[in-house]
Every structure is written in structure tokens, then in C-alpha cells.
Amino acid sequence: MVTRRVIVCLDVRDGRVVKGVEFTGLRDMGDPTELAERYENEGADEIVLLDITGRGNDLDIVRRAAERVFVPLTVGGGVRSRDDVSALLRAGADKVSINSAAVAQPELISTCARKFGSQCVVASIDVRGGRVWVNGGRVETSLDAIEWARRCAELGAGEILLTSIERDGTRTGYDVELTRAVADVVSVPVVASGGAGNAEHVVEALRVADAALVAGIVHERAVSVAEIKRTLCDNGVPTRTTYAA
């Protein structure tokens, strides 16, 4: 049976991890490298580093994180070209998340999939009201989220990172209906993101998704990754169980 993954997301601005609600009201959470190491020790299956400034990632931060953690590292934010993807992979990223640039130039997904392999390419999709939003969730497009996810997979994306803007930071639970709808139309893994408030929400998401992204609840120590993993096991959700207490 395929194990489900718990992924910790570190939104980075000016070298610090931040977290807000619906992409606004950002609060400082700490140093990205230290947090990445902590979450790996707690049992995180992967770490995501997302630069939210739109300027692109600080390669030094990526290198430091890659040197300190040994679980897969996905990096995104401000990725605009094949050269950007190449630079992040050279800096130590295992996968690169592409969002706004993919909407503007869909061929970027297929170009990167051919050059680096589909397993390196993550299509990040921010959704509000069923539509795809870009530029950090500030600009609405005409794209239907489910159809765009299907298209991204067809273009060669090896994974879909699906974020509900309306649920982000609210701790009211993931948009399971949206996640299920996307999972039904793609053959690649789907990562549910936005809305985790407790371990039970992660269980619900992983009934339909291949992985679940968490952020605020672990940054603020409302629950640890290890506690989430134990809850998954208690509810019969297959997951990797090597973690620190």
C-alpha cells in the first residue's frame, strides 16, 4: 500500500519563515533552516520552501536547507524560466514548484519535464472560487482549477500542489471536495494544502490526497508532525513512522 506523506511548508520572506491567513497578515515564525531540520526530526516526509516575495528564491537558503535535511526538498516561488529551475536543482532542491509562470507559459512545464524529468516538476495551483489565481493569490485568471490541474499533468508535471486560498491559515480543514475532484482527473500525486487545523484534518485530506501540506499548526506548536503521524497510524492511514517523540 502506498504511504501517504506529511509535508511541512515554509513560506519564506526576506530570509525568514512567515505565516498568515489567506496569504495576508504575515507573522514571523523563525529561521527556515532550523525549522526544516526540526520538522525532519519530527518525521516530516518532505519540506517545501516557498519564496512569497515573487523575487525568486535565495539560493543560499536553499543550499543551507539542502545540506541540513535529508528528506526531499521542494522549492518554489518566483520561478520564471528553465534556468531558474536548473539553478534551484543545482542548489540542492529535489523538486521545483512552478505556479504563475506556468499559467503564462504552459510550455515551461513540458520543457522542464523533458530536461529534468517529470519527478522534478511540481505544478503549484492556488485556487479561490474554483478559479486559478496567480501572483501570490492576488490576480484571478479565467482558468478552471480542475481543468488546469488536468492540463498540467498532461504537460508533464509530476505532482500537483493544490492550495485553497480560502482555507489558507483558517484551520477549518482542507477543501476535501476540491482535492478529490482534482485527484479524480489526474494520474499524478496530489498534495492538499490550505486549512489544516488539527491532526484529524490531515487524516481527512489523506483519504483523497497523496500528501498533505501543513504549516501554521506546526509552526505554532498546536500539534507536532510526530503527533500527526501517530494520529494517521491510529486511523489506518499508511504513513512512514520513523520520527522523534
HELIX and SHEET records of a PDB file:
HELIX    1   1 PRO A   32  GLU A   42  1                                  11    
HELIX    2   2 LEU A   59  ARG A   68  1                                  10    
HELIX    3   3 ARG A   82  ALA A   91  1                                  10    
HELIX    4   4 SER A  100  ALA A  104  1                                   5    
HELIX    5   5 GLU A  107  PHE A  116  1                                  10    
HELIX    6   6 SER A  118  CYS A  120  5                                   3    
HELIX    7   7 ALA A  145  LEU A  155  1                                  11    
HELIX    8   8 VAL A  176  VAL A  185  1                                  10    
HELIX    9   9 ALA A  199  ALA A  205  1                                   7    
HELIX   10  10 GLY A  216  HIS A  219  1                                   4    
HELIX   11  11 VAL A  225  ASP A  234  1                                  10    
SHEET    1   A 9 THR A  24  GLY A  30  0                                        
SHEET    2   A 9 ARG A  16  VAL A  21 -1                                        
SHEET    3   A 9 ARG A   5  ARG A  13 -1                                        
SHEET    4   A 9 GLU A  46  ASP A  51  1                                        
SHEET    5   A 9 LEU A  73  GLY A  76  1                                        
SHEET    6   A 9 LYS A  95  ILE A  98  1                                        
SHEET    7   A 9 VAL A 121  ARG A 128  1                                        
SHEET    8   A 9 ARG A 131  VAL A 134 -1                                        
SHEET    9   A 9 VAL A 139  ASP A 144 -1                                        
SHEET    1   B 6 THR A  24  GLY A  30  0                                        
SHEET    2   B 6 ARG A  16  VAL A  21 -1                                        
SHEET    3   B 6 ARG A   5  ARG A  13 -1                                        
SHEET    4   B 6 ALA A 211  VAL A 214  1                                        
SHEET    5   B 6 VAL A 190  SER A 193  1                                        
SHEET    6   B 6 GLU A 159  SER A 164  1                                        
END                                                                             
